[in-house]
Amino acid sequence: MLVLDDDVLVRMPVVQFLRDCGYHVVKAANTDEAITILQNTNTPVDVVLSEIDIPGSMNGFGFAQWARSVRPELKILLAGTPERTVQNAAELCEVGPTLKRPYDHKRVLHRIKRLLAARAEQGGGDATSCQLSPAPDVQNGRQLTRSHRRQSAESRD
């Protein structure tokens, strides 16, 4: 997983939260650093969480398009604050609505799990078999099965 955000006070808490949830996370402060990370084929990245107004040679939209061109299987979450920007990101990310900054850590985790589960269902690999294995879902002290997670996700949507 790649977290792309230029604000260290925003980036570091979400990176630490995702690591605590069991994900391998790399981070970048601008699109040029993120491009270098994705060009390294030895760096496993399944999901990118990027702010839209990010410094570098391109903005978050441009980076998302470039990233998909070099890694078509990549799932991308774009985050922003202005409503129009968020709506444009929703169209690009296929899933909408996107995340808003500052990040709600639980919402970020929920969206990442949904993206990886959708990829696994489409035959793109099992989300639990990749190196980015998330911590098990637990609700009211019991581990959730796949059908429970689906029902729980549907009730939230």
N, C-alpha and C positions, 0 to 999 in steps of 0.2 A: 504494500500500500504506500502511496506517495501523498504527503500532505504538503500543499503548495500555498504558502501564505507569507507575506512580507513582514507582518507584525508578530514579533517573537512572543509577545504577551498573549496573542491569540493562538499562534501555532503550537507552542510548547505544551499548554494544558491539553489540547485535543490529541496531540501526539502521545503524551503520557497516558491519557485515558485509553486510547486505542491499544497501546502496548500492554496496559494492565488487563485489557480484554483478550489478550492473547495474539494480537496481530503483530507481524513484523512490519515496522513502519520506517520509511525513509522520509526525509524532509528537505524542502527547498524554499529559499526566500525569494526567488524570482524565476521567471520562465527559462532563462538561460541555464540555471542550475538544474532545473527539472528536465530540460532537453538532454543535458549530459547524462543524467540518471537513466532516462529511457533509452538513450542510444547504447547504453551498456546492457547488452542482452543477458548478462549474467545476473542482473538485478531483477528479481521477481517482483512485478507490480501488476496487480489485478484491478485495483481501484485507485483513482486519483480524486482527492478532495482539493479543489482549487478555488481561491477567491477569484472573482471576475476582474477586478481592478488591481492586477498584479504587475509589478515592475518587470522590465526585461524587454527583449526584442519583440514581444507580442503580448497582447492582453490574454485574459483567461479564455475567451472565446477562440481566439487564434490558436492558443496552445491546445485547447481541446480538439480542434480540427486537425492540427498537426499530429497530436498524440494518436488519434484514431487512424491516421494515415500510416503510421509506422507500427502500431499495435492495434489492429482492428478489434481484437477481443476485449480491449480495455474498457472498463466501466468508469464513467466520469460523473462526479458530483460538483456542480459549480455553485458557489455561494456568493451572495452579494447583498447589499442593503437597499438600493433603490428598487421600487416595485417594477418599473419597466425593464430594468436590467434582469431582475429575477424572472420575469415572464419570458424574456428572450432566452434565458438560460434553460428554462423549462422545455422550450421547443427543441433546443439543441440536445439536451440530455434524454429526450424521449419519454421520460417518466413524469416530470413535473409534479407538483411544484418543487422547486429546488430549496436548498437550505439557505437560511439567512444568517448573517453574522450579527452579533457574536454567536458562536456555535452552541447549540444545546447538545451536549455530549451524548445523551441518550438517543436523541433523534438521529444524530450522525451514525451511531452504532446500528440503529434500526434500519436506516437506509442502506448502509453497507451490507448488512446481512441480507436484505431483500435483493439487492443487485447480485450478490454472489449466489443466492438460491435460484434466482431466475436464470443465471448463466448455467448452473448445474442442471436445471430442468430442460434447458435447450440443448443439452449434450455437450456443453463446453467444459465439462469436468465437474467433479464433485467438490463443492465449496469446502468440505471438511478434509479433503485429501491434499489440498495445496498447502504450501508452507505458511499460509496466512490463516491457520485454523483458529476460529474464534472460540471464546469460552462458551460452554453450553448455556442455552437459555434456561433461566430458572424463574418461575413465577410462584409466589406463595410457598417457597421452600421445596418445590418439586421440579425436577427436570422436565422440560417440555419435549414432546415428540414432534416430528415433522408436521403431523396433522394439527396438533395443538398450536404450533407456531403459525401455521397458515390461518387457522381460525382466529387466533389472537390478532394477527396482522389485518385480517379482513374486518374485524370489529373496530380497529383503530382508524381504518380508512374511510 
